[in-house]
Amino acid sequence: MKNKTYHSPVRKEGFAGLGDYAAIGEGRSVALIAPDGSIDWWCAPNLDSPPLFDRILDPGIGGFFQLEPEDDYSVKRHYREDSNVLETVFTTETGSVRLTESLNSSAAGRLPWSELARRIDGIDGKVKLKLHLKLGTVAETRSPWAADTNQGTVFHIGDLMTMLRTSEDVKITHRSDEAISGRLTTSPGSHSMVALLASEKEPLAVPNLADIDDRIETSHAAWRDWVGHLSYKGLFTPHVKRSALSLKFLWYSPTGALAAAATTSLPEGIGGEKNYDYRYAWVRDACLIIKSFVYLGALEDCKAAFSWLTHTIIRHGVKLRACYTLEGDVVPEETYLPLRGYEDSLPVRVGNNARDQVQLSMYGDMLATALLFIEAGHVLDIATSRMLGELANCCADSWRQKDSGIWELPEEQHYTHSKMACWLALDRAVAMADGKHIEPTWVDRWQRERDRIRDWIEEHCWSEERQAYLFYVGSDDRLDASLALVHHYGNTVNPKRMLATYDAIHRELGHNSAMLYRYSGVEQEESTFVACSFWLVEAWASMGETKKAEAAMNEILEGICDRGNVEIFNEMFDTRTGSWRGNLPQGLSHLALVCAAQALTVANE
């Protein structure tokens, strides 16, 4: 051991790499952990709460909670098999130690408080660990303060209460209103615990450390039980399971909503302005996650998410908003926080102005998901059935409009993807009416309008010169990778044209690689969009191009997995530098992997 050189993870001006984070969660919140043992992001108690830890957005003033060896070390991390419990092994010249981390739940489900557990087991030799807890200030709008109670010291950060619990062998060396420091030395077989408890606007429960320790194993058993009941038996099973577990991070158990990601303002391009708040539920993303849950056989999650979505739409009306809060309310208008931003990428946002955009493709997302939900064996209630009919009517009335498209662009256009999604919406409505799942009163109108959309697309959106469907009407030669999402249109209407489009997308948006940029002209501003790459795999597999799909799937997995991280996907991947970009865990990236694997499984049957 003494002949080995150890190199501790290096931060760049205080920032860890975006692709280096692991996540833990419990169905209500998500914490992100860097390789150096620092929890740099945790919104407690909810996914969209103000952050308790936000070092990822500002290393200077941001909060964090770190356990790290005092001496140089190497680090290896992995999730336990079929679980979201994380294990990290630090190795120094003098010994090694295992850190096991979990956001805990109970045998009865989610705890009524937040419980972040960190178990420290000595493996061999002795390792000196340093502990540092720095409480966040919510961009300097809160001032933490400590209060001694009979149960221990409680810290108040606005309406949030938190308490650090440690085993007796952890020696606290400093305590102030906003920070705690300590030390611990491990030995072979030593067993120590550190835990952080939190609650908001309610009393704080203070369980003993032994119970917190036990709940790590309870949480692990619950994760394994969930994975064990999935019905997916297809190709790429290890990757599918890991993506399924990542999607569970985004399932907000109090309501059933599905967040797009667990973070805000992590940049799509370093130094750029594309830094958005994804801690809300997008209709599109939620529908696609539900689709992946159907393929996984995650019955409870599928039903809860679909019910939340239908209730929210009924509550707000069938002129859909792009996104809603996790409680089903209107997303707040964007405001900007005075933080440095990840690697100086500004602005740092709270809220999302996409809430006000017209995005016609949502009708296709919702009605296609409803049919898939029915085909999975569910039965619609009367209110949902009526709402779906109203959505179809709204789509039939509004498809001729310009909109902001799937990419939420400021300039409204006649986007080809939006028109194809409207065609899909009415095609799925007709199928549901024929199956007597929704009221057939307007089915003749839906059929006629569906065919009008088809004719309009074929006349206005196809370029004979480019041999491809264009990004939008009048866009000359620009292409859009999101057309891979509407392969059902191509299969039904014009397979030859759609397959030619996919070849053009692969050639031009991927430079003959499976890693695709979203659309023409965006390459200088951002990195390849992971979901688009998997969508092309799904499209090729669904349209009979199995060899192309298999080659692309293997290329993607070899490119973005097995790179030393724990297979938590961000939104984008920079193939030039091997770096991840954007918010994480990103629902679109993980659900797209599941759907691609399912399509390849079906294609190979």
C-alpha positions in Angstrom: 0.0 0.0 0.0 2.8 2.5 0.8 4.2 2.3 -2.7 0.9 3.5 -4.3 0.3 7.2 -5.2 -3.1 8.7 -4.3 -4.6 11.6 -6.0 -7.6 13.4 -4.5 -10.4 14.6 -6.8 -9.6 18.1 -8.1 -12.1 20.9 -8.3 -11.9 23.7 -10.9 -12.2 27.0 -9.0 -14.3 25.2 -6.4 -16.5 23.4 -9.0 -16.7 19.6 -9.4 -17.4 18.2 -12.8 -21.1 18.0 -13.7 -20.7 14.3 -14.8 -19.0 13.4 -11.5 -22.1 13.7 -9.3 -24.0 10.8 -7.8 -27.6 11.2 -6.5 -29.5 9.9 -3.6 -33.2 10.4 -3.0 -36.3 9.1 -1.2 -39.3 10.2 -3.4 -39.4 13.7 -2.2 -36.0 15.3 -2.6 -32.6 14.6 -4.3 -29.1 15.2 -3.0 -26.0 15.4 -5.3 -22.7 14.1 -4.0 -19.3 14.9 -5.6 -16.4 12.3 -5.6 -14.7 14.2 -2.7 -17.6 13.4 -0.4 -19.3 16.8 -0.6 -23.1 17.0 -0.9 -23.2 20.1 -3.1 -27.0 20.2 -3.8 -30.0 19.4 -1.7 -33.3 21.1 -1.8 -35.1 20.1 1.5 -37.6 19.0 2.2 -38.9 19.0 -1.5 -37.4 18.8 -4.9 -38.4 22.4 -5.6 -37.7 23.8 -2.1 -35.0 26.5 -1.7 -31.7 24.7 -1.4 -30.1 23.8 1.9 -26.9 23.0 0.0 -26.1 24.9 -3.2 -22.3 24.8 -3.6 -22.8 23.5 -7.1 -24.0 27.0 -8.1 -21.6 29.1 -6.0 -18.6 27.6 -4.2 -18.0 30.8 -2.4 -21.3 31.3 -0.5 -23.0 28.0 -1.3 -23.8 25.4 1.4 -22.4 21.9 1.5 -21.9 18.9 3.7 -18.6 17.1 3.2 -16.9 14.0 4.6 -13.4 13.6 3.1 -10.0 12.1 4.1 -7.5 14.5 5.5 -4.7 13.0 3.4 -4.4 12.3 -0.4 -6.7 9.6 -1.5 -8.2 7.7 -4.4 -12.0 7.1 -4.6 -14.3 4.5 -6.1 -18.0 4.7 -6.1 -21.0 2.5 -7.0 -24.6 2.0 -6.3 -25.6 -1.2 -4.5 -27.1 -3.7 -7.0 -30.7 -2.7 -7.9 -30.6 0.1 -5.3 -30.1 3.8 -5.0 -28.0 3.4 -1.9 -24.5 4.7 -2.7 -21.2 3.3 -1.6 -17.9 5.1 -1.8 -14.5 3.7 -0.9 -11.7 6.2 0.0 -8.2 4.7 0.0 -5.2 6.6 1.5 -1.6 5.5 2.2 -2.7 4.5 5.7 -5.9 2.7 5.0 -9.4 2.6 3.4 -12.9 3.4 4.5 -16.4 2.9 3.1 -19.0 5.6 3.1 -22.6 4.4 2.6 -25.2 7.1 1.9 -29.0 7.2 1.7 -31.9 9.5 1.9 -33.9 7.2 4.1 -37.4 5.9 4.0 -39.2 3.6 6.3 -40.9 0.2 5.9 -44.2 2.1 5.6 -42.9 4.4 2.9 -41.5 8.0 2.9 -40.7 9.4 6.3 -42.6 12.5 7.5 -39.2 14.2 7.9 -36.0 14.3 5.8 -33.3 12.0 6.9 -29.9 12.0 5.2 -27.8 9.2 6.5 -24.0 8.7 6.1 -22.5 5.5 7.5 -18.7 5.3 7.8 -17.1 1.8 8.1 -13.3 1.3 8.5 -12.0 -1.4 6.1 -8.3 -1.6 6.9 -5.6 0.6 8.4 -6.5 4.0 9.8 -8.1 6.9 7.9 -8.5 10.4 9.2 -11.7 12.0 8.0 -12.7 15.6 8.2 -16.3 16.7 8.5 -17.5 20.1 7.4 -21.1 21.3 7.3 -21.9 24.7 5.9 -25.5 25.8 5.8 -26.8 27.5 2.7 -28.3 31.0 2.8 -30.6 30.8 -0.2 -28.6 33.3 -2.1 -28.0 35.4 1.0 -31.7 35.8 1.7 -31.6 33.8 4.9 -29.3 34.0 7.9 -28.8 30.6 9.7 -29.0 30.6 13.4 -28.4 27.9 16.1 -30.6 27.1 19.1 -29.8 24.6 21.8 -32.6 22.2 22.8 -32.9 19.1 25.0 -32.5 17.0 21.9 -29.4 18.8 20.6 -28.5 21.9 18.6 -31.1 22.9 16.0 -30.3 25.2 13.1 -32.9 27.5 11.6 -32.7 28.6 8.0 -35.9 30.6 7.4 -38.7 28.1 7.8 -36.4 25.1 7.6 -35.1 23.3 10.7 -32.1 21.0 10.6 -30.0 19.0 13.1 -26.7 17.2 12.7 -26.5 13.9 14.5 -23.1 12.1 15.0 -21.8 9.1 16.8 -19.6 9.6 19.8 -16.4 9.0 18.0 -16.9 12.1 15.8 -15.1 15.0 17.5 -16.7 18.3 16.8 -14.0 21.0 16.6 -16.0 24.0 15.7 -19.6 25.1 15.8 -21.2 28.4 14.8 -24.6 29.6 13.7 -23.9 28.5 10.2 -21.2 25.8 10.2 -19.9 22.7 12.0 -16.5 21.1 11.6 -15.3 17.8 13.1 -12.9 14.9 12.8 -13.0 11.1 12.8 -10.4 8.4 12.7 -11.4 5.0 11.4 -9.9 1.6 12.2 -10.5 -1.9 10.8 -14.1 -2.8 11.6 -15.0 0.6 13.0 -18.6 1.7 12.5 -19.7 5.4 12.7 -22.7 7.4 11.8 -23.4 10.9 10.7 -26.9 12.1 9.8 -28.7 15.3 8.9 -32.4 15.7 9.8 -34.7 18.4 8.3 -38.3 19.6 8.4 -40.1 22.7 7.3 -42.8 24.6 9.1 -43.4 21.6 11.4 -41.8 19.9 14.5 -38.5 18.1 13.9 -38.4 14.4 14.8 -35.1 13.3 16.4 -34.7 9.5 16.0 -31.7 7.8 17.6 -28.7 7.0 15.4 -29.2 3.2 15.6 -32.6 3.6 13.9 -31.2 5.9 11.3 -28.5 3.4 10.6 -31.0 0.6 10.3 -33.1 2.6 7.9 -30.3 2.6 5.4 -30.9 -1.1 5.0 -34.6 -0.6 5.1 -34.3 1.9 2.2 -32.0 -0.5 0.3 -34.5 -3.3 0.7 -37.3 -1.1 -0.6 -35.3 -0.1 -3.7 -34.5 -3.8 -4.4 -38.1 -4.7 -3.9 -39.2 -2.1 -6.4 -36.7 -3.2 -9.0 -37.6 -6.9 -8.3 -41.2 -6.2 -9.3 -40.4 -4.6 -12.6 -41.5 -6.8 -15.5 -38.9 -5.7 -18.1 -37.0 -8.7 -19.4 -35.5 -7.3 -22.6 -32.1 -6.1 -23.9 -29.6 -3.9 -22.0 -31.2 -4.9 -18.7 -28.5 -3.5 -16.4 -28.7 -0.1 -18.1 -32.5 -0.1 -18.1 -32.6 -0.9 -14.4 -30.2 1.9 -13.6 -32.2 4.4 -15.6 -35.4 3.2 -14.0 -33.9 3.9 -10.6 -32.8 7.3 -11.8 -36.3 8.1 -12.9 -37.5 7.2 -9.5 -35.5 10.1 -8.2 -37.8 12.4 -10.1 -41.1 10.8 -9.0 -42.5 13.2 -6.3 -44.4 10.8 -4.1 -46.6 13.3 -2.2 -48.6 14.0 -5.5 -47.3 11.6 -8.1 -45.8 14.4 -10.3 -42.7 13.8 -12.3 -40.0 16.5 -12.3 -37.9 17.0 -15.4 -34.7 17.1 -13.4 -33.6 17.7 -9.8 -31.6 20.9 -10.4 -31.7 24.4 -11.7 -29.4 26.5 -13.8 -26.7 23.9 -14.7 -25.5 25.1 -18.1 -26.1 23.5 -21.4 -22.9 25.4 -22.5 -20.3 26.7 -20.1 -20.6 30.5 -19.9 -23.8 30.5 -21.8 -27.3 31.7 -20.9 -29.2 28.4 -21.4 -29.4 27.6 -17.7 -33.0 26.7 -16.8 -34.9 25.6 -13.7 -36.1 22.0 -14.3 -37.6 21.3 -10.9 -41.1 21.2 -12.3 -43.3 18.8 -14.1 -43.5 19.2 -17.9 -46.5 17.6 -19.6 -44.2 16.3 -22.4 -41.5 14.9 -20.0 -44.2 13.4 -17.7 -45.9 11.6 -20.6 -42.6 10.1 -21.8 -41.7 9.0 -18.3 -45.1 7.3 -18.0 -44.4 5.6 -21.3 -41.1 4.2 -19.9 -42.9 3.2 -16.7 -45.4 1.2 -18.9 -42.5 -0.6 -20.5 -40.8 -1.2 -17.1 -44.0 -2.6 -15.6 -44.0 0.0 -12.8 -47.7 -0.1 -12.3 -48.0 2.0 -9.2 -45.7 4.8 -10.5 -47.5 4.8 -13.9 -50.9 5.1 -12.4 -49.9 7.8 -9.8 -48.2 9.9 -12.5 -51.0 9.6 -15.0 -53.6 10.5 -12.4 -51.6 13.5 -11.3 -51.3 14.6 -14.9 -55.0 14.2 -15.7 -56.1 15.9 -12.4 -53.8 18.8 -13.1 -55.1 19.3 -16.7 -58.8 19.1 -15.6 -58.0 21.6 -12.9 -56.3 24.2 -15.2 -58.1 23.5 -18.5 -57.3 21.8 -21.8 -55.4 24.7 -23.2 -52.3 23.1 -21.8 -49.5 24.8 -20.0 -46.1 23.4 -20.8 -45.3 22.8 -17.2 -46.7 22.9 -13.7 -45.3 22.8 -10.2 -45.1 19.4 -8.4 -48.2 20.4 -6.5 -50.0 21.0 -9.8 -49.9 24.8 -9.6 -48.8 27.4 -12.1 -45.0 27.6 -12.3 -43.6 30.9 -11.0 -42.3 33.4 -13.5 -38.5 33.4 -13.8 -36.4 35.4 -11.3 -32.7 35.5 -11.1 -30.5 34.8 -8.1 -27.3 36.8 -7.3 -25.1 33.7 -7.4 -21.9 33.0 -9.4 -23.5 30.2 -11.4 -21.8 26.9 -12.4 -18.4 27.9 -13.8 -19.7 31.5 -14.2 -22.7 30.5 -16.3 -25.4 33.0 -15.8 -28.2 33.7 -15.0 -29.1 31.4 -12.1 -32.9 31.0 -12.4 -35.8 30.1 -10.2 -39.1 29.5 -12.1 -39.5 28.9 -15.8 -41.1 31.2 -18.4 -41.9 28.2 -20.7 -45.1 28.0 -18.6 -46.7 30.6 -20.9 -45.6 29.2 -24.3 -47.9 27.5 -26.8 -46.5 24.0 -27.4 -48.9 22.1 -29.7 -46.9 18.8 -29.4 -48.3 18.3 -25.9 -51.6 17.1 -27.4 -49.8 14.3 -29.1 -47.8 13.5 -26.0 -50.9 13.3 -23.8 -53.2 11.4 -26.1 -50.6 8.9 -27.2 -49.7 8.3 -23.5 -53.4 7.8 -22.7 -53.7 5.1 -25.3 -50.6 3.3 -24.1 -51.9 3.6 -20.5 -55.1 1.9 -21.6 -53.3 -0.8 -23.6 -51.3 -1.6 -20.4 -54.5 -2.7 -18.8 -55.9 0.4 -17.1 -59.5 1.6 -17.2 -60.3 5.3 -17.6 -62.7 7.1 -15.4 -65.5 9.2 -16.9 -63.8 12.6 -16.1 -60.5 11.5 -17.7 -62.3 10.1 -20.7 -64.2 13.4 -21.2 -61.0 15.4 -20.7 -59.2 13.4 -23.4 -62.0 14.1 -25.9 -61.8 17.8 -25.1 -58.0 17.7 -25.7 -58.6 16.2 -29.1 -61.1 18.9 -29.9 -58.7 21.6 -28.7 -56.0 20.1 -30.9 -58.3 19.9 -33.9 -59.1 23.6 -33.4 -55.5 24.9 -32.9 -53.1 22.8 -35.0 -52.9 25.5 -37.7 -51.2 27.9 -35.2 -47.6 28.7 -35.0 -46.0 27.6 -31.7 -42.7 27.5 -29.8 -42.1 23.9 -30.5 -40.7 21.1 -28.4 -37.5 23.1 -27.9 -39.3 26.0 -26.4 -37.8 28.6 -28.8 -38.7 32.3 -28.5 -39.6 32.5 -32.2 -42.9 30.9 -33.0 -43.0 28.9 -36.2 -44.8 26.1 -38.0 -42.6 23.4 -36.5 -42.8 20.1 -38.3 -42.6 18.1 -35.0 -45.5 20.0 -33.6 -47.7 19.3 -36.7 -46.7 15.6 -36.7 -47.6 15.4 -33.0 -51.0 17.0 -33.6 -51.5 14.3 -36.3 -50.6 11.7 -33.7 -53.0 13.2 -31.1 -56.0 12.9 -33.4 -54.9 9.5 -34.7 -54.7 8.3 -31.1 -58.1 9.9 -30.3 -59.7 8.0 -33.1 -58.2 4.8 -31.9 -59.5 5.4 -28.3 -62.9 6.3 -29.7 -63.0 3.1 -31.8 -62.1 1.2 -28.7 -64.9 2.9 -26.7 -62.5 4.4 -24.3 -63.6 8.0 -25.0 -66.8 9.5 -26.3 -67.0 8.9 -30.1 -69.3 11.9 -30.8 -66.6 13.9 -32.7 -64.6 11.0 -34.2 -65.5 11.8 -37.8 -64.2 15.3 -37.3 -61.0 14.0 -35.7 -60.4 11.7 -38.7 -61.0 14.5 -41.2 -58.7 16.9 -39.3 -56.0 14.3 -38.9 -56.0 13.8 -42.6 -55.8 17.5 -43.3 -52.8 17.7 -41.0 -51.1 14.9 -42.9 -51.7 16.6 -46.2 -50.5 19.9 -44.9 -47.3 18.3 -43.6 -46.6 16.5 -46.8 -47.1 19.7 -48.8 -45.3 22.2 -46.6 -42.8 20.4 -44.4 -41.0 18.1 -46.9 -38.0 19.3 -48.9 -37.5 17.4 -52.1 -34.1 19.0 -52.5 -32.9 18.0 -49.0 -34.8 14.7 -49.1 -35.9 15.3 -45.5 -38.7 16.8 -43.4 -37.5 20.3 -42.4 -37.2 21.9 -38.9 -40.1 24.2 -39.7 -41.8 25.6 -42.7 -39.5 27.9 -44.5 -36.4 26.8 -42.6 -34.5 26.1 -45.9 -32.3 23.2 -45.1 -32.4 23.0 -41.3 -33.1 19.7 -39.5 -34.6 18.7 -36.1 -33.7 15.6 -34.2 -37.0 15.5 -32.3 -38.7 14.1 -35.4 -37.3 10.8 -34.1 -40.1 11.0 -31.5 -42.9 10.9 -34.1 -41.8 7.7 -35.9 -45.4 6.5 -35.7 -46.3 9.2 -38.2 -43.6 8.0 -40.6 -44.5 4.4 -40.2 -48.2 5.2 -41.0 -48.0 8.0 -43.5 -44.7 7.9 -45.5 -42.0 5.5 -44.3 -39.7 6.3 -47.2 -39.6 10.0 -46.4 -39.2 9.5 -42.7 -36.3 7.1 -43.0 -34.6 9.5 -45.4 -35.0 12.2 -42.8 -33.5 10.0 -40.1 -30.5 9.3 -42.3 -30.1 13.1 -42.8 -30.3 13.7 -39.1 -27.7 11.1 -38.4 -25.4 12.4 -41.1 -25.7 16.1 -40.3 -26.8 16.5 -36.6 -24.6 13.7 -35.5 -21.8 14.0 -38.1 -22.4 10.3 -38.8 -22.3 9.6 -35.1 -25.2 8.5 -32.9 -24.6 11.4 -30.6 -27.0 14.1 -32.0 -27.3 17.8 -31.6 -30.9 19.0 -31.2 -31.3 20.9 -34.4 -29.2 22.6 -37.1 -27.2 25.7 -36.0 -27.2 24.9 -32.2 -23.8 23.1 -32.2 -21.8 26.2 -31.2 -24.0 26.9 -28.2 -24.4 23.5 -26.6 -23.5 19.9 -26.6 -25.2 16.8 -28.0 -28.6 16.1 -26.5 -28.6 12.6 -24.9 -32.3 11.9 -25.3 -32.2 12.7 -29.1 -29.6 10.0 -29.5 -31.7 7.4 -27.9 -34.8 8.6 -29.7 -33.1 7.9 -33.0 -32.4 4.3 -31.8 -36.1 3.9 -30.9 -37.2 5.3 -34.3 -34.9 3.1 -36.4 -35.8 0.0 -34.4 -39.6 0.8 -34.7 -39.3 1.3 -38.5 -37.4 -1.9 -39.2 -33.8 -0.5 -39.3 -32.7 -2.9 -36.6 -29.0 -3.0 -37.5 -28.7 0.7 -37.6 -30.5 0.9 -34.2 -28.3 -1.7 -32.6 -25.1 -0.1 -33.8 -26.2 3.3 -32.6 -27.3 2.0 -29.2 -23.9 0.3 -28.6 -22.1 3.5 -29.7 -24.1 5.7 -27.3 -23.6 3.4 -24.3 -19.9 3.0 -25.0 -19.6 6.8 -25.3 -21.4 7.9 -22.2 -21.3 5.0 -19.8 -18.3 3.3 -18.1 -16.5 6.6 -17.9 -15.9 6.4 -14.1 -19.2 7.9 -13.1 -22.2 6.1 -11.7 -24.5 6.4 -14.8 -26.5 9.4 -13.6 -27.2 11.2 -16.9 -27.3 15.0 -17.4 -29.2 16.6 -20.3 -26.3 16.9 -22.6 -22.9 15.4 -23.3 -19.9 17.2 -24.9 -18.3 14.7 -27.2 -15.4 17.0 -27.8 -14.3 17.1 -24.2 -16.0 14.0 -22.7 -17.9 16.3 -20.3 -21.5 16.3 -19.2 -23.7 19.4 -19.4 -27.1 20.5 -18.1 -29.4 19.6 -15.3 -29.4 16.2 -13.6 -30.6 13.5 -13.1 -32.3 14.3 -16.4 -35.6 12.5 -16.9 -35.6 12.7 -20.7 -32.1 11.1 -21.0 -33.0 8.2 -18.8 -36.5 7.5 -20.1 -35.1 7.6 -23.7 -32.7 4.9 -22.8 -35.5 2.7 -21.5 -37.7 3.3 -24.6 -34.8 2.6 -27.0 -34.0 -0.7 -25.2 -37.7 -1.6 -25.4 -37.9 -0.9 -29.1 -34.8 -3.0 -29.8 -36.2 -5.8 -27.7 -39.4 -5.8 -29.7 -37.5 -5.5 -33.0 -35.5 -8.6 -32.1 -38.4 -10.8 -31.1 
